[in-house]
Amino acid sequence: MTTSKLDQLISPAFYEVHRDIRAHAYDEYVLKGGRGSTKSSFVSVEVILAMLKHPEMHAVVLRKVANTLRTTVYNQYIWAIQELGLYDKFKATVSPMEIVFKKTGQKIMFFGTDDPGKIKSLKVPFGYVGIVHFEELDQFSGQEEIRNIEQSLLRGGDLFYCFKSFNPPITNSNWANKYAIEKKPGVLVHHSTYKTTPIHWLGPKFVADAEYLKETNPRAYEHEYLGVPTGTGGNVFENVVVREIKLEEILQYDHILNGIDWGWYPDPFAFVRCQYNPGQSQLILFDEFGGNKLSNRETADILTKRHGITENDLLTCDSAESKSIGDYKSYGLFARAAEKGPDSRNYSFKWLASLKEIVIDPVRCPKALEEFQNYEYERDKNGEVISGYPDGNDHFIDATRYATNRIWKRRGA
């Protein structure tokens, strides 16, 4: 591959990183940045070049959820192969989702970590997995999950390449942002933005949109286009910890709480299960269910048949719907109304926000995670934070408040 050809595929921001990879100066490359920085394109090109250089190596490309692979990172690798002029040298399939170098039989395999069994049982026909690419690193559960995957995949050889690419989340406390500032031997951390990308690659609309956001919302511009974790200054729950919660851990839980917020449409029915660890000031959300236009009979059946709720499991429910609670009782479920009182809503929010940790599994509880991470204080026309807690987009938060009702009511009595 000529240098002039690579210049057409690699943004100037990555020239030095490319040289480091060719020299194998590092084992791990953490590539972060804003929109249009072409970091994912760069990684796809480098993975293919590394395979061509090392015919004994196979590559594994990972995203958190498998159903996002085909329309994102898989297509990105097809693009890289085409741009490198190698399309006829590779065979691409989607079932299984892999790209094979015809000459050697080397594979680029694509997996979501929501099916960890496929990764643990992975076998290659020869050689070893020497290249791993974690795309959208911040969507994984945390360093423990990444470490377990690396231990499963990166073995059997003497030389390895590990690429981790992501757009930094808005909060500095996010585990991926923290990971990127750690000083570790053998790891290169690189930050890039659209400003070093040739303009004709991005197109005039991309640049115009970026400049418009820069003028109208500088904070959003810094985060989205410059990849800066700006924070919002208005997050209610700064104590959310995102990590995988394994079944072995759940089986040890001894203080499980269940909460229900009734809904139909557009507000959803929302159910959560959580474990409260008072000694650690920790709440762990490990199961959820939500949906629209579901009858009480339907939701009750789903909770018993799919989520393991029995007649002995207390379900603390929004007291606003006494008829729904009565329906659940008639089905043999142990349902009771949450106790409310003056200012109880505000107190319950304060109690949740005061916990040391609200741990949420992103695969088991994606809807709850989205609500807790995005829930913010309202602001006035001058941008100043308004006291109190806004109503809306908080259904799984409400279900969590009801689940923990007896605890915070006792504390706030």
ABEGO torsion letter per residue (X at the ends): XBAAAAAAABBAAAAAAAAAAAAGABABBBBBEBBGAGAAAAAAAAAAAAAAABAABBBBBBBABAAAAAABAAAAAAAAAAAAGAAAABBBBAOBBBBBBAAAGBBBBBBBAABAAAAAABBBABEBBABBBBBGAAABAEAAAAAAAAAAABBGBABBBBBBBBBBBABAABAAAAAAABBBBGBBBBBBBAAABBAAAAEAAAAAAAAAAAAABAAAAAAAAAGBBAEAGABABAABBBBBBBAAAAAABABBBBBBBBBBOABBBBBBBBBBBAAAGBBBBABBBBBBGBBAAAAAAAAAAAAGBBAABBBBBBAABAAAAAAAAAAGBBBBBBBBBBGAAAAAAAAAAABABBBBBAAABAAAAAAAAABBBBBBAAGBBBBEBBBEGAAAAAAAAAAAAAAAAAAAX
